[in-house]
Amino acid sequence: MTRLQEETPPGGSTRNSAATAAVSGVTSVQEDTRSTSARASLPTTSHACQAAFLPELSAVGEIRQTARAFLRRCGVTQPVAGFVEVAVSELVTNAVVHGEGEVSLRIGVTVDVVRVSVTDHSPAPAVLKQAGPNHESGRGIQLVDAMADAWESSGKETWCEFRDARAAA
Protein backbone atom coordinates (compact mmCIF):
# COMPACT_ATOMS: atom_id res chain seq x y z
CA MET A 1 0.00 0.00 0.00
CA THR A 2 1.25 3.44 -0.91
CA ARG A 3 0.53 6.56 1.05
CA LEU A 4 1.34 10.22 0.86
CA GLN A 5 1.90 11.87 4.20
CA GLU A 6 2.35 15.54 4.86
CA GLU A 7 3.17 16.93 8.26
CA THR A 8 2.31 20.31 9.63
CA PRO A 9 5.35 22.39 10.57
CA PRO A 10 5.40 23.94 14.04
CA GLY A 11 3.31 27.11 13.84
CA GLY A 12 2.45 26.50 10.18
CA SER A 13 0.03 24.80 7.90
CA THR A 14 0.23 21.69 5.78
CA ARG A 15 1.44 22.22 2.22
CA ASN A 16 0.28 20.00 -0.61
CA SER A 17 2.28 19.51 -3.75
CA ALA A 18 1.07 17.82 -6.91
CA ALA A 19 4.70 17.03 -7.75
CA THR A 20 5.23 15.05 -4.56
CA ALA A 21 1.89 13.30 -4.87
CA ALA A 22 3.01 11.76 -8.16
CA VAL A 23 5.60 9.56 -6.45
CA SER A 24 4.41 6.57 -4.50
CA GLY A 25 5.46 6.49 -0.90
CA VAL A 26 6.53 10.13 -0.67
CA THR A 27 6.61 11.93 2.61
CA SER A 28 7.02 15.68 2.37
CA VAL A 29 7.97 17.45 5.57
CA GLN A 30 8.56 21.12 6.10
CA GLU A 31 10.27 22.02 9.33
CA ASP A 32 10.44 25.58 10.55
CA THR A 33 13.08 25.96 13.21
CA ARG A 34 14.12 29.44 14.18
CA SER A 35 17.62 29.87 15.46
CA THR A 36 20.46 32.26 14.88
CA SER A 37 22.96 31.38 12.20
CA ALA A 38 26.58 32.42 12.24
CA ARG A 39 25.76 34.99 9.55
CA ALA A 40 24.51 38.21 11.18
CA SER A 41 21.62 36.60 13.04
CA LEU A 42 19.99 35.39 9.82
CA PRO A 43 17.13 33.08 10.77
CA THR A 44 17.66 29.53 9.64
CA THR A 45 14.55 27.92 8.26
CA SER A 46 14.92 24.36 7.16
CA HIS A 47 12.77 22.42 4.74
CA ALA A 48 12.86 18.70 4.09
CA CYS A 49 11.38 16.38 1.52
CA GLN A 50 11.39 12.62 2.07
CA ALA A 51 10.47 9.72 -0.17
CA ALA A 52 10.51 5.95 0.33
CA PHE A 53 9.99 3.63 -2.62
CA LEU A 54 10.65 0.19 -4.01
CA PRO A 55 13.95 -0.23 -5.87
CA GLU A 56 12.66 0.15 -9.43
CA LEU A 57 14.47 2.15 -12.11
CA SER A 58 11.12 3.56 -13.25
CA ALA A 59 10.97 5.53 -9.97
CA VAL A 60 14.17 7.50 -10.67
CA GLY A 61 12.57 9.98 -13.10
CA GLU A 62 9.63 10.65 -10.79
CA ILE A 63 11.97 11.19 -7.84
CA ARG A 64 14.09 13.60 -9.92
CA GLN A 65 10.95 15.60 -10.85
CA THR A 66 9.84 15.71 -7.22
CA ALA A 67 13.30 16.93 -6.18
CA ARG A 68 13.24 19.63 -8.88
CA ALA A 69 9.83 20.90 -7.70
CA PHE A 70 10.89 20.86 -4.05
CA LEU A 71 14.15 22.75 -4.74
CA ARG A 72 12.27 25.35 -6.78
CA ARG A 73 9.74 25.80 -3.94
CA CYS A 74 12.61 26.28 -1.48
CA GLY A 75 14.30 28.90 -3.69
CA VAL A 76 17.53 26.97 -4.22
CA THR A 77 19.60 28.89 -6.75
CA GLN A 78 21.02 27.69 -10.06
CA PRO A 79 23.42 26.05 -10.69
CA VAL A 80 23.14 24.45 -7.23
CA ALA A 81 19.62 23.15 -7.91
CA GLY A 82 20.85 21.53 -11.13
CA PHE A 83 23.77 19.87 -9.34
CA VAL A 84 21.45 18.60 -6.60
CA GLU A 85 19.05 17.20 -9.18
CA VAL A 86 21.88 15.26 -10.87
CA ALA A 87 23.11 13.99 -7.49
CA VAL A 88 19.60 12.83 -6.56
CA SER A 89 19.34 10.96 -9.85
CA GLU A 90 22.76 9.34 -9.52
CA LEU A 91 22.46 8.36 -5.84
CA VAL A 92 18.95 6.98 -6.24
CA THR A 93 19.98 5.03 -9.36
CA ASN A 94 23.01 3.68 -7.47
CA ALA A 95 20.79 2.53 -4.58
CA VAL A 96 18.27 0.93 -6.95
CA VAL A 97 20.92 -0.91 -9.00
CA HIS A 98 23.45 -1.84 -6.28
CA GLY A 99 21.50 -1.58 -3.02
CA GLU A 100 19.08 -3.87 -1.26
CA GLY A 101 15.46 -3.38 -0.28
CA GLU A 102 13.42 -0.21 -0.03
CA VAL A 103 15.18 3.04 -0.99
CA SER A 104 14.70 6.28 0.94
CA LEU A 105 15.62 9.79 -0.16
CA ARG A 106 15.77 12.84 2.05
CA ILE A 107 16.59 16.33 0.83
CA GLY A 108 17.19 18.94 3.51
CA VAL A 109 17.49 22.64 2.69
CA THR A 110 18.75 25.22 5.16
CA VAL A 111 19.69 28.83 4.56
CA ASP A 112 23.00 27.94 2.88
CA VAL A 113 23.27 24.13 2.51
CA VAL A 114 21.35 21.50 0.59
CA ARG A 115 21.90 17.96 1.86
CA VAL A 116 20.86 14.84 -0.06
CA SER A 117 20.72 11.49 1.73
CA VAL A 118 19.86 8.17 0.11
CA THR A 119 19.53 4.99 2.15
CA ASP A 120 18.86 1.35 1.39
CA HIS A 121 19.48 -1.90 3.28
CA SER A 122 22.85 -2.83 1.77
CA PRO A 123 25.86 -2.70 4.09
CA ALA A 124 28.21 -2.04 1.13
CA PRO A 125 29.24 1.62 0.75
CA ALA A 126 29.12 3.44 -2.57
CA VAL A 127 32.56 3.42 -4.18
CA LEU A 128 34.26 6.06 -6.30
CA LYS A 129 35.30 4.22 -9.49
CA GLN A 130 37.23 5.18 -12.58
CA ALA A 131 35.05 3.95 -15.43
CA GLY A 132 36.80 3.26 -18.68
CA PRO A 133 35.89 5.22 -21.83
CA ASN A 134 33.92 2.27 -23.22
CA HIS A 135 31.98 1.48 -20.02
CA GLU A 136 28.29 2.35 -20.08
CA SER A 137 28.03 2.89 -16.33
CA GLY A 138 30.15 3.54 -13.25
CA ARG A 139 30.33 7.35 -13.37
CA GLY A 140 27.54 8.31 -10.93
CA ILE A 141 29.68 8.67 -7.82
CA GLN A 142 32.32 10.45 -9.94
CA LEU A 143 29.69 13.05 -10.86
CA VAL A 144 28.63 13.45 -7.23
CA ASP A 145 32.28 13.77 -6.16
CA ALA A 146 32.92 16.44 -8.82
CA MET A 147 29.81 18.53 -8.07
CA ALA A 148 29.23 18.24 -4.30
CA ASP A 149 31.08 20.17 -1.63
CA ALA A 150 31.21 16.99 0.47
CA TRP A 151 29.99 13.40 0.21
CA GLU A 152 30.36 10.13 2.08
CA SER A 153 28.98 6.61 2.10
CA SER A 154 28.69 4.40 5.15
CA GLY A 155 26.96 1.57 3.37
CA LYS A 156 23.31 1.98 4.20
CA GLU A 157 23.49 5.76 3.67
CA THR A 158 25.18 7.82 0.99
CA TRP A 159 24.93 11.58 1.40
CA CYS A 160 26.24 14.73 -0.22
CA GLU A 161 26.08 18.44 0.52
CA PHE A 162 26.01 21.54 -1.63
CA ARG A 163 26.55 25.11 -0.50
CA ASP A 164 23.92 27.56 -1.75
CA ALA A 165 24.59 31.28 -2.20
CA ARG A 166 21.10 32.39 -1.08
CA ALA A 167 22.44 33.56 2.30
CA ALA A 168 25.02 35.87 0.69
CA ALA A 169 22.37 37.80 -1.24
Number of C-alpha atoms within 10 A of each C-alpha: 4 10 11 15 15 19 15 14 15 10 8 11 10 12 12 13 14 9 15 25 17 14 22 18 19 23 20 26 22 22 20 17 15 11 11 12 13 9 11 7 9 13 15 19 16 19 22 21 22 23 23 20 19 16 22 14 14 11 17 20 14 17 25 19 17 25 27 20 15 22 25 13 11 16 13 24 13 13 10 19 20 15 17 27 19 19 26 26 21 20 26 30 22 19 27 22 12 14 22 17 14 16 22 21 26 21 24 21 27 22 22 16 19 23 19 26 22 24 24 24 15 17 12 15 15 22 13 15 11 11 13 10 7 6 9 8 9 15 16 22 20 15 16 24 16 12 19 20 12 14 18 15 17 13 16 18 22 22 23 23 22 21 18 20 14 13 13 8 4
